[in-house]
Amino acid sequence: MAEKCKIQERYIRNFNTFNEKEQKLLMKSHVSIIGLGGLGGGVCEMLARTGVGNLTLIDGDSFEKSNLNRQILSTENLIGKPKARAAADRVHAINSSIEVNQIIKYADDSNLYDLIKKSDLAVDCLDTIDSRFVLERAAKKADIPIVSGAIAGVAGQVIVFFPEDPGYELIYGKKSRNRSHGVETETGNISYCAMIVASIQASECIKILLGRGDILWKKMMIIDLWTNTFEVMKLRIENFIS
């Protein structure tokens, strides 16, 4: 009875979008967020408020002044501080009952599988193509889906990959482009675009965890806020498993 009262009080505005059984399922779910910048900070915030009960937060980077224009976790007093630590502090400030595993490390082939293997899904909030292929290898090994988002200026994309899918080669080709810096160094990134894409990523996470709704699988959402266009492009690939 005490647990039911706790659920009703904290999550009352989640009902009747979710029912009590679904809320409890979210509370038992485990999501790994890789990259805690403009996208990752937003996803972290929304999953914590929605009630995902276990979050693994992975980023080896620290805040810089250039992050202040768009990254919800960054504040002036946190310049130079680890993003993963700030994310964990934020989650605990929102909901102290959430289990948080903060990883102040850059993800690579030597560590990422072990960091995400207990998760139900992984969220790609990375900013280089190379690092996305690292995540794909780890997620396939862990047999979990990826919710991938990317932004450039006021444009963005979201797509979901399951372990049996070809993966990022559908977007980038089979070879990585060896980018050592994110595309935002060329285009810039604006806060409201980051938050919209992060919101869609969070939504896809919830749909996957609950097994509800139309998931962005075998298709990619493309957003352009200059023209107010939201398009969903179907990916007609022969080697997709139907």
N, C-alpha and C positions, 0 to 999 in steps of 0.2 A: 504493500500500500504506500509506503514512504517513497519507494522508487517511482511509482505512478504519479504521486503528487509532484515530485521533483521534475519529472518529464513534462507534466501539464503546465507547470509554472514557467519553466525556462523556454519551452518550445511551443507555447500556446499559439503563437502566430505562425507556426509551421503547419498547424492543423487548419483547415481540412485539405490542404495541398498534400500533406502526408498523413497517413493514419498512425496510430500508436505503434503498431507492429513495424512499420517502415522506419519510424523514428528510432526504435530500438535497434533495428538492423544497422542504421547509420552509426549509431553509438558504438557498435561492435566492429565497424569497418576500419580498415587501415589503408591510408593513402600516403604515398611518397611524393613529395614535391621537389623537383630537381631544378635549382635556380630560384633565387628569392629576390629578384629585382622587380621590375615593373609588373610583369605577369605573375610571378611567384608570390609576391607580397599580397596581391589582390586575391589570388586563389586561396592562399593560406587564410586570409581574413574571412572569406566567405564560407569555406568549408568548416572553419572553427565555429562560426555563428550558426551554421546549419546543423551542426551536431555530429560531425564525423569524429569518432571517439579516439582515433589513434593517428597521429601525423608524424611522419619522418620528414625532416626539413634539412635539405642538403645544399650547401653552398660554401665554398672556401673563400669567398670574396668579402671585402669590407666596404662600408659606405664611403662614397666620394661626394664632393659638392655637386657634381654633375648629375647625381641621382635624385636630387631634391625636386627636380621639375616633374617627376612622374612616379616615383617609387613610394608607395603608401607607407612602407615601413621606415623610410628614411626621414630623419629630423636633424636639425643642425647640431644638436648635442650628441648625435650618434655617428658623426663623421669620424671615420677611422675604426669604427667598431664592427665586429663580424655580423653579417646579415643573418646568419642562422641563429645567432643568439638573440638578436632583436626579434626575429620571427617567433622564437619560442616564448620570449617574454610577452609578446603581443597575444599569442594564443592563450597563455595562462592568465593574462589580464581579462580576456574575454570569457574564458571558461576553464577554471582550475581543475575540472574533472577530466579534461582531455589529456591523454598520455602523449607526450611529445618527446621525440628523439631528435635532438639537434646535432647535426654533423657539420662541423666546420672544416670541411675538406672539399677539394675539387674532385669531381667524379671522373674516374678513368676506368680503363678495362681491368685494372688490378683490384678495384674496390667496389665498383657500383653494384655488381650482382649481390654481394654479401649485404649491402646496405638496403636493397629493395626486395630481397627474396621473400620476406614475410608479408609483403604488402598485397592488397587486393588489386591495386592499379598504381601506375606511375603517371605523374603529370610533367610533361615537357615544358618547362619555362626557361629553356636555355637560349643562348644567343649566338651560337655558332653551329654550322652544319656538322663539323667533325664531332662535336659533343653529342649531337642527336644520334649519330650512328653508334656511338658508344652506348647510349641509353638503349637503343634498339637491341643491340646484342645482349645486354643484361636483361632486358624485359623478356625477350624470347626465351632465354635460359630459365628465367623465373616463371615463365608461362603466365604473364599478366599483360593486360592491355595498356596502351599508352594514350593519353589525351594530350595532343600536341597543339601548341599555339605559337604564333610568331607575329611580330609587328614590325612595321617600318613606317615612320612618319605617322600618318593617320590612316594607314591601311593595315589589315591583319588577316590572318587565316587560322582556322581551327579544323583539325581532323582527328579521327580516332583510328588507331591501329590495334588489331588483335594479334596474338602471337603467330598465327598461321599466315598472316598477310605479308606481301612483299615488303611493306614498310616504306622507309623514307626514299628509297630509289624511285618510288612513284612520283615524288616531287622533285628530287634533286638529281636523279640518275644514279647509276651504280657506284660512281666514284664521288668521294667527298671533294669539295672545292677548296679544301685546305684554308678556310678562313680562320685567322687567329683572333679576329675581332668581329663583333656583331655588326649587322648591316646598319644599325642605328648610328654608327660612326659616320656613315655616308648620308643617311636620310634624316637623322634625328628621330626622336620618339616623343609623342605627346601623351600627357597623363590620361586624358579621356579615352584615347584609343586603347591604351594598355588596360584600362579598367573594363572596357566593353569586351575585349578579347578574353580577359581573365574571367569575367562573368560567364561567358559562354563555355569556357573550359570547366568552371565549377559546375555549371549545369550538366555538362556531359558526364562529369564524374558522378554526380548524384543519380543520373539516369542509369548509368552502368551498374552502380552499386545496388540500386533498387530493381533493376531489370524492367524499367518502365520507359516509355517514350520512344521517340524516333532519334536514334543515335547517329552521329555523323560518321558512319562507317561505310566505306566504299564511296564516300563523297566528302568534299571539302567545302566549308563555308569561307567565302572571301568577302571582306568588308572594305569599303572605301568611303570614308566619312566626308571627303570633299564633295562627293556626288550623292551621298546618302544611299549607296547601293549595298544590299546584302544579298549575295548570290550563293546558291548551293550548287556546286559543280559535281556531277556524277562521274566517277572514275570507272571507265569501261576497260578493265584490264583482264585479259584472258586467264591469267594465272591466279586471279582471285578465287578463293574457294567460296562457292555459293551455298 
